[in-house]
Amino acid sequence: MKDNYGSRDPYIYHFVQPAYFHQFDDQPEYVPARFEEEGFIHNCFIEQFDHVISNHFQGVDEVYILRLDKTKLRSKLLVEGEGHPLGFPHIYGPIEMDAIISKELRVLSKKADF
């Protein structure tokens, strides 16, 4: 497996809404809501943040950005797909909690105060 697939950063990233992610606080692994339907977990490289936010998180107020250490994943990782020159990292199984190096809360839109 290549180290960074052309990305300038050695990690891959997964975006998840905080309320959903907290369901896994006491679990050894995490899977997104659509994992059973899709069969893999969508991830991205750091260069793809703007693309992912603008295409998949419109109307979402905040997300966690999980930074993942690829070497700690036990499931198969493939970089595939079109829509971006780097392709997108897909994990074909759960994400082990110990593969999550950091969790950053990113505010995407502010609610108006009236």
C-alpha positions as CSV (number, residue, x, y, z in Angstrom):
1,M,0.0,0.0,0.0
2,K,1.3,3.4,-0.9
3,D,2.0,5.7,2.1
4,N,0.0,8.8,0.9
5,Y,-1.4,8.1,-2.6
6,G,-0.2,11.5,-3.7
7,S,-1.5,13.4,-0.8
8,R,0.8,15.8,1.1
9,D,-0.5,14.3,4.4
10,P,0.1,10.7,5.6
11,Y,-3.3,10.4,7.2
12,I,-6.9,9.9,5.9
13,Y,-9.9,11.6,7.3
14,H,-13.6,10.8,8.0
15,F,-16.4,13.3,8.6
16,V,-19.2,12.4,10.9
17,Q,-21.9,14.3,12.7
18,P,-21.2,14.5,16.5
19,A,-24.5,13.1,17.7
20,Y,-24.1,10.0,15.6
21,F,-20.5,9.4,16.5
22,H,-21.2,9.6,20.3
23,Q,-23.3,6.5,19.9
24,F,-20.0,4.7,19.7
25,D,-18.3,6.3,22.7
26,D,-17.9,3.0,24.6
27,Q,-17.4,0.7,21.5
28,P,-14.2,-0.7,20.1
29,E,-15.2,0.2,16.5
30,Y,-17.2,2.7,14.6
31,V,-19.3,2.4,11.4
32,P,-21.3,5.1,9.7
33,A,-25.1,4.9,9.4
34,R,-25.0,3.8,5.7
35,F,-22.2,1.2,6.1
36,E,-24.6,-1.8,5.7
37,E,-26.1,-0.3,2.6
38,E,-22.8,0.9,0.9
39,G,-20.4,-1.8,2.1
40,F,-17.6,0.6,2.8
41,I,-16.7,3.8,4.7
42,H,-16.1,7.1,2.8
43,N,-13.0,9.0,3.7
44,C,-10.9,11.7,2.1
45,F,-7.4,13.2,2.0
46,I,-6.7,16.6,3.6
47,E,-6.7,18.2,0.1
48,Q,-10.3,17.1,-0.3
49,F,-11.9,18.8,2.7
50,D,-13.6,21.6,0.8
51,H,-14.9,19.1,-1.8
52,V,-16.4,16.8,0.8
53,I,-18.0,19.6,2.8
54,S,-19.5,21.4,-0.2
55,N,-20.8,18.1,-1.8
56,H,-21.9,16.1,1.2
57,F,-22.5,18.3,4.2
58,Q,-24.7,21.2,2.9
59,G,-27.0,22.3,5.7
60,V,-25.1,20.5,8.4
61,D,-24.1,22.8,11.3
62,E,-21.0,20.9,12.6
63,V,-19.0,17.7,12.0
64,Y,-16.2,15.8,13.6
65,I,-13.2,15.4,11.4
66,L,-11.6,12.1,12.4
67,R,-7.9,11.8,11.6
68,L,-7.1,8.1,10.9
69,D,-3.8,6.3,11.1
70,K,-3.9,3.9,8.1
71,T,-1.4,1.5,9.7
72,K,-3.9,0.8,12.6
73,L,-6.8,-0.1,10.3
74,R,-7.5,-3.9,10.2
75,S,-10.0,-3.6,7.3
76,K,-9.0,-3.3,3.7
77,L,-8.3,0.3,2.5
78,L,-8.6,1.1,-1.2
79,V,-8.2,4.4,-3.0
80,E,-10.8,4.5,-5.8
81,G,-13.4,6.5,-7.6
82,E,-13.5,9.5,-9.7
83,G,-14.5,13.1,-9.1
84,H,-11.1,14.1,-7.7
85,P,-7.5,13.6,-9.0
86,L,-6.4,11.7,-5.9
87,G,-9.4,9.3,-5.8
88,F,-11.0,8.7,-2.4
89,P,-9.9,6.3,0.4
90,H,-12.6,3.7,1.2
91,I,-12.4,1.4,4.2
92,Y,-14.1,-2.0,3.7
93,G,-14.9,-2.7,7.3
94,P,-15.2,-0.9,10.6
95,I,-12.8,1.8,11.9
96,E,-11.1,0.7,15.1
97,M,-11.2,3.4,17.8
98,D,-7.5,3.1,18.3
99,A,-7.0,4.1,14.6
100,I,-8.5,7.5,15.4
101,I,-5.6,9.8,16.1
102,S,-7.6,12.9,16.7
103,K,-11.2,14.3,16.5
104,E,-11.7,17.9,15.5
105,L,-15.0,19.7,15.8
106,R,-15.6,21.8,12.7
107,V,-18.4,24.3,12.7
108,L,-19.8,24.5,9.2
109,S,-22.6,27.0,9.5
110,K,-23.7,29.3,12.3
111,K,-27.3,29.5,13.4
112,A,-28.8,32.9,13.3
113,D,-29.6,34.6,16.7
114,F,-33.0,36.2,16.7
